[in-house]
Amino acid sequence: MTETPQAVRAASRARRDEGKVRWAIVGASQIARSWVAKAIQSVPDAELVAVVSRSAQRGRAFADDLGIPVSATSLKSLLAETAIDAVYVSTNNDRHCDDTLEAAAAGLHVLCEKPLGLTLYDAVKMARACDSAGIVLATNHHMRGAATHRAIRDLVQTGQIGRPLAARVMYCEYLPKELQTWRTKDKEQGGVIYDLTVHNVDVLRFVLADEPVEVMSMKASSLIGENGVEDQVQSIVNFASGLIAYMHEGQVFAHHETALEIHGTEGSIYGRGILDEAPSGRVYLRRGTEMTEIPVETANLYATTIAQFDAAVLHGELPAATGWDGVASLATALAVRRSAQEGVRVSVPRFEGNPPVPVA
């Protein structure tokens, strides 16, 4: 018989005392296969015990390839047989809301892939449901786990460039052929805005500790986008502090270097080759004509994200990016989408007074 949410939480608290989080992956996706499953398996206080896929064949192959003990075709059937504490939701974008709400109703902590939802209504519903249930909801904005981005944040927050005035962030890559399916064809859930703009927004919020308030954007279906689905977008973003940022996201650039720059009254920061799944890139601090490289000890971004999530579950800390961080990045991305579609300046909704609640 499937355990009640109260029983699941009680069992989870018992395992928390043992210092272990038992994970299931919901959605046998490429990113789960390439990065997140191995990251969970590499973290000492995490144990990957199951994968859920609506395709029994796909789920079993995924489990066999990665040494995962259990595969199931639904979360309900999994919970009837297997004890877990947390899920990584890695289904298609249009499934994030329903899969997260199902996990929350079962008393499970959730790391959800970005975008948190396709609409603000869904994203806020997800965040509030998890807050009400007293469980951890995190958004997989894995860029926060990059040592390069944390170094840039430290430089900004310790005043190394004075007052930040402007920023540029360019996350341009070539989307692998095997991923050119719904991401490049589906008008409802595909496109570079849901795929990469949310990341750039979150990186800027993270390193600047500042909030977007207004955007102006243009988009294009330049090469691989079909059915009006955008494969690149460029935006100007006003932040609450008065800082102006330029953002460029693209899925059609095989030769473009990713970059993040922050320019202030006393200096500039240059990050080169840093917006990536892999731990890569360099960070430089420039004052006048003098350019100094900042030493960075790289680490697996996803393992850092999983370890911080486990600390939230086990010790009541905050995950790297909360559910409300996912709401904020989606709010700006949707403003970008509307601005690009309508050719107008768009204000970004704010969601204040909704901090994450401590873990029960």
C-alpha positions in Angstrom: 0.0 0.0 0.0 1.2 3.5 -0.8 2.4 5.4 2.2 0.6 8.6 3.3 2.5 11.9 3.0 2.7 12.0 6.8 4.3 8.5 6.8 6.7 9.5 4.0 7.8 12.6 5.9 8.3 10.6 9.1 10.4 8.0 7.4 12.3 10.8 5.7 13.1 12.4 9.0 14.4 9.1 10.3 16.7 8.8 7.4 17.7 12.4 7.8 19.0 11.5 11.3 21.1 8.9 9.5 22.5 11.6 7.1 21.1 10.2 3.9 18.7 11.4 1.2 17.2 8.7 -1.1 16.5 10.1 -4.6 14.4 9.2 -7.6 14.6 10.8 -11.0 11.3 11.5 -12.6 11.8 11.6 -16.4 14.6 9.7 -18.1 15.9 12.8 -19.9 19.2 13.4 -21.6 20.3 16.0 -19.0 19.5 13.4 -16.2 21.5 10.8 -18.1 24.5 13.0 -18.9 24.8 15.0 -15.7 22.4 14.8 -12.8 22.2 11.1 -12.2 26.0 10.8 -11.9 26.0 13.9 -9.8 23.6 12.4 -7.3 25.7 9.2 -7.3 28.8 11.2 -6.5 27.5 13.0 -3.4 28.2 11.1 -0.2 24.9 11.9 1.5 22.8 11.1 -1.6 21.6 7.7 -2.8 20.0 7.3 -6.2 17.5 4.4 -5.9 15.0 4.8 -8.7 13.9 6.3 -12.0 10.4 7.0 -13.2 9.5 7.0 -16.9 6.2 6.6 -18.5 8.0 4.4 -21.0 8.9 1.1 -19.2 11.5 0.3 -21.9 13.1 3.7 -21.7 13.1 3.7 -17.9 14.6 0.2 -17.6 17.4 1.0 -20.1 18.1 4.2 -18.2 18.3 2.4 -14.9 20.5 -0.4 -16.3 22.9 2.0 -18.0 23.4 4.0 -14.8 23.2 1.3 -12.2 20.0 2.4 -10.7 18.2 -0.4 -8.8 14.5 0.4 -9.5 12.6 1.7 -12.5 8.8 2.4 -12.5 6.3 3.9 -14.8 4.6 6.2 -12.3 5.5 7.9 -9.0 2.5 6.2 -7.4 3.7 2.7 -8.3 7.2 3.5 -7.2 6.1 4.7 -3.7 4.1 1.6 -3.3 7.3 -0.4 -3.3 10.3 1.9 -2.6 11.1 4.4 0.1 12.4 7.8 -1.3 12.9 11.2 0.2 13.4 13.5 -2.9 12.8 13.6 -6.6 14.5 15.3 -9.5 11.8 16.3 -11.9 13.4 16.1 -15.4 10.3 15.6 -17.6 9.4 17.9 -20.5 8.6 21.5 -19.6 4.8 20.9 -19.8 5.0 18.2 -17.1 7.0 20.1 -14.5 3.9 21.5 -12.7 1.9 18.3 -12.4 4.9 16.1 -11.5 6.0 18.6 -8.8 2.6 18.8 -7.3 2.2 15.0 -7.3 5.6 14.7 -5.5 4.6 17.5 -3.0 1.3 15.8 -2.2 3.3 12.6 -1.4 5.5 14.5 1.0 8.6 14.4 -1.2 11.2 17.1 -1.6 11.6 18.3 -5.1 14.5 19.6 -7.3 12.7 20.7 -10.5 14.3 21.3 -13.8 14.0 24.8 -15.3 11.7 26.5 -16.3 9.8 25.8 -13.1 6.6 26.0 -15.2 5.2 27.3 -18.4 3.1 30.0 -16.7 3.5 32.2 -13.6 0.3 30.7 -12.3 1.7 27.2 -12.4 5.1 28.3 -11.0 3.6 30.2 -8.0 1.2 27.3 -7.4 4.2 24.9 -7.2 6.1 27.1 -4.8 3.1 27.7 -2.5 2.2 24.0 -2.5 5.7 23.0 -1.4 5.8 25.8 1.2 2.5 24.7 2.6 3.6 21.1 2.7 6.8 22.1 4.5 9.1 20.5 1.9 12.1 21.8 0.0 11.4 23.0 -3.6 14.5 23.9 -5.5 14.9 25.0 -9.2 17.8 23.4 -11.1 19.6 26.6 -11.9 22.8 24.7 -11.9 24.9 27.7 -12.9 24.8 28.8 -9.2 27.0 25.8 -8.6 29.8 27.0 -10.8 32.9 28.2 -8.9 33.4 30.9 -11.6 29.9 32.4 -11.0 30.5 32.2 -7.2 33.8 34.0 -7.6 32.1 36.7 -9.7 29.4 37.1 -7.1 32.1 37.4 -4.3 33.9 40.1 -6.3 30.7 42.1 -6.8 29.5 41.7 -3.2 32.9 42.6 -1.6 33.0 45.8 -3.6 35.9 44.9 -5.9 34.4 46.9 -8.8 32.6 49.5 -6.8 28.9 50.1 -7.7 27.8 47.8 -10.6 26.5 49.9 -13.5 26.1 47.5 -16.4 26.3 43.8 -17.3 26.5 41.6 -20.4 25.7 37.9 -20.4 25.9 35.8 -23.5 24.8 32.2 -23.4 25.1 31.1 -27.0 25.7 27.5 -28.1 24.7 25.1 -30.8 21.8 22.8 -29.6 22.8 19.2 -30.3 20.9 17.5 -33.1 19.4 14.9 -30.8 17.8 17.6 -28.8 16.3 19.4 -31.8 12.8 18.0 -31.1 10.2 19.7 -29.0 12.7 22.3 -28.0 12.9 23.7 -31.5 9.4 22.8 -32.8 6.8 23.1 -30.0 5.4 26.7 -29.7 3.9 25.9 -26.2 7.0 24.6 -24.4 10.0 25.0 -26.7 12.3 27.8 -27.6 15.5 29.4 -26.4 13.6 31.6 -23.8 12.4 28.7 -21.8 15.7 26.9 -22.4 18.4 29.5 -21.8 17.0 32.9 -21.0 15.9 31.6 -17.6 19.5 30.7 -16.9 20.9 34.1 -17.9 18.3 35.9 -15.7 19.1 33.7 -12.7 22.9 34.1 -13.2 22.4 37.9 -13.2 20.1 37.8 -10.1 22.6 35.6 -8.4 25.8 37.5 -9.0 24.3 41.0 -8.6 21.8 40.3 -5.8 19.5 42.6 -7.8 16.1 42.2 -9.4 15.0 42.8 -13.0 12.2 45.3 -13.3 11.7 45.9 -17.1 12.8 44.3 -20.4 12.9 45.1 -24.1 13.6 42.1 -26.4 13.8 40.9 -30.0 13.8 37.2 -31.1 14.4 35.3 -34.3 14.0 31.8 -35.7 17.4 32.0 -37.4 18.4 28.4 -38.2 16.8 25.5 -36.3 13.6 27.0 -34.9 10.5 25.8 -36.6 6.8 26.8 -36.4 7.7 30.2 -35.1 9.8 28.9 -32.2 12.7 31.2 -31.5 16.3 30.0 -31.5 17.9 33.2 -30.4 16.8 36.3 -28.4 18.5 39.5 -27.3 17.3 41.7 -24.5 18.0 44.9 -22.6 17.0 44.6 -18.9 16.6 47.3 -16.3 17.3 46.3 -12.7 16.0 47.7 -9.5 19.4 49.3 -8.7 19.4 51.2 -12.0 21.9 48.8 -13.6 21.3 48.0 -17.3 22.1 44.5 -18.6 22.3 43.1 -22.1 21.4 39.4 -22.6 21.9 37.2 -25.6 20.7 33.6 -25.8 21.1 31.3 -28.8 20.9 27.7 -29.9 22.5 28.2 -33.3 26.1 29.3 -32.6 28.7 26.6 -32.9 31.6 29.1 -32.6 30.4 31.6 -30.0 32.2 31.9 -26.6 29.9 32.2 -23.6 30.6 35.2 -21.5 29.6 37.2 -18.5 30.7 40.8 -17.8 30.0 43.1 -14.9 31.1 46.7 -15.2 31.3 49.0 -12.1 32.6 52.4 -10.9 35.9 50.9 -9.8 36.6 48.1 -12.2 35.2 45.4 -14.4 34.8 41.6 -14.2 35.2 39.4 -17.3 34.1 35.7 -17.2 35.0 33.8 -20.3 33.7 30.4 -21.4 31.9 30.0 -18.1 28.2 29.4 -18.9 28.3 25.7 -19.4 27.3 22.4 -17.8 30.9 21.5 -17.5 33.2 23.2 -14.9 35.1 25.5 -17.2 36.1 29.0 -17.9 38.2 31.8 -16.4 37.5 35.0 -14.4 39.4 38.3 -14.7 39.3 41.5 -12.8 40.2 44.6 -14.7 41.1 48.0 -13.3 42.3 50.6 -15.9 44.5 48.6 -18.3 45.5 46.0 -15.8 43.9 42.6 -16.1 44.3 40.1 -13.3 43.1 36.5 -13.5 41.1 35.4 -10.4 42.1 31.8 -9.2 39.1 29.5 -9.2 39.0 25.9 -8.0 36.5 24.3 -10.3 34.0 21.6 -9.2 31.1 19.7 -10.8 28.2 22.2 -11.0 25.5 19.6 -10.6 27.2 17.8 -7.7 27.5 21.2 -5.9 23.7 21.7 -6.5 22.8 18.3 -5.2 25.0 18.7 -2.1 23.4 22.0 -1.3 19.9 20.5 -1.8 20.7 17.6 0.5 21.9 20.1 3.1 18.5 21.8 2.8 16.7 18.5 3.4 19.1 17.2 6.1 20.0 20.4 8.0 17.3 23.0 7.1 19.6 25.1 4.9 18.5 26.7 1.7 19.1 25.1 -1.7 21.2 26.9 -4.3 18.1 28.2 -6.1 14.8 28.0 -4.3 11.4 27.5 -5.9 10.8 31.3 -5.6 14.1 31.8 -7.5 12.5 29.7 -10.2 9.4 31.9 -10.1 11.6 35.0 -10.5 13.6 33.8 -13.4 10.4 32.6 -15.2 8.7 35.9 -14.6 11.5 37.8 -16.4 11.7 35.2 -19.1 8.0 35.5 -19.8 8.4 39.3 -19.9 11.2 38.8 -22.5 8.8 36.5 -24.5 6.0 39.1 -24.4 8.3 42.0 -25.3 9.8 40.1 -28.3 6.3 39.1 -29.5 4.7 42.5 -29.1 7.6 44.8 -29.6 7.0 46.7 -26.4 8.7 47.3 -23.1 7.4 45.0 -20.4 7.5 45.3 -16.6 8.6 42.2 -14.7 6.1 41.0 -12.0 7.6 40.9 -8.4 6.8 38.2 -5.8 7.8 39.7 -2.5 7.0 38.3 0.9 7.3 34.6 -0.2 10.5 33.3 1.4 11.0 29.5 1.6 9.7 28.0 4.9 12.1 25.9 7.0 11.9 22.1 6.5 9.4 20.4 8.8 
